[in-house]
Amino acid sequence: MTARRRVIIDTDAKNEADDQYAIVHALLSPTLDVRGVVPAHFGTERTDQSLAESRAEVDLLLDLLGRPDVVVADGAAAAIPDEATPADSPGARLIVEESRLATPDDPLFVTFLGPLTDMASAILLDPEIVHRPVVVVWIGGMGYDVDWAYPGIEFNLRNDIPAANVVFDSGITLWQVPAPVYSMVSVGYAELEEKIGGTSPLADYLICQLVEWNASHHGEPIEHRSLGDSPAISLVLNPRGGVARTRPSPRFSREGGYLPGAGHPVKVFDTVDVRYLLEDMFAKIRRFGREGVQPTTTVPVQGRD
């Protein structure tokens, strides 16, 4: 076995305020070999420039991390037009290229923190990818057999339902972390301030952008947020850090519900080890601050000198 796991991070980074934590966690983890970051679209509900905004956020995080070496390849600017047509992009091509280097002893993990557009496109561009040692880890979809409220269609799914159907129908190795599980990775403002506040410009930016996002998008008092994208990274770091069951792959309706599908095995997580996830991430962010890496971009952070 190799000493490091190869990973691609596909991220709608400016959609909310949690992708940032997952990206940072991955890039601060010495056992992960991040082969590239793929900025992704997040629909048109909030902006008509979602891909460009995700790219800008990725670039900012890499600067704060002092990591100009990381490959960044833009994903598609919008959902695939239908289940037979890829949305070709440098990001999809990167996934295909890296999959060709994968071996059973050195598989490729492709983590999706947003829609599955770029994975579906990679499959449509090169159908042989489903036979390679590639593991797709997706944060998305509703829960199975649980009574848990979600406002409408789960967000990552609704931004490209056809892509989800392509991936779930394909037979590729697939791990799914549905909404009732990823929503439980909650942190409070006080915890963030006490655990990582003041340790680096990176840490202060992570906190500030989360608080600002809540203030802009919540109409009620709130002092917490779910870091729901982070299980995609913690499960690659620690594949036993969750409890899962194997389910037959479904398809998705236009309303976001589950329909009978191809029946390929999908590993669906019922729980993740939140204690490990958060403490490992916080420790690495604090350690990064002690190393004194200085960004080239100045990020204003409210409430700090």
PyMOL commands that set and color helices and strands:
alter all, ss='L'
color gray80, all
select helices_A, chain A and resi 19-27+50-65+90-99+117-125+127-131+155-158+161-170+179-182+189-195+201-217+231-237+274-291
alter helices_A, ss='H'
color red, helices_A
select strands_A, chain A and resi 5-11+32-39+108-112+134-139+173-177+186-188+224-226+242-248+251-252+258-259+265-272
alter strands_A, ss='S'
color yellow, strands_A
deselect
rebuild
show_as cartoon
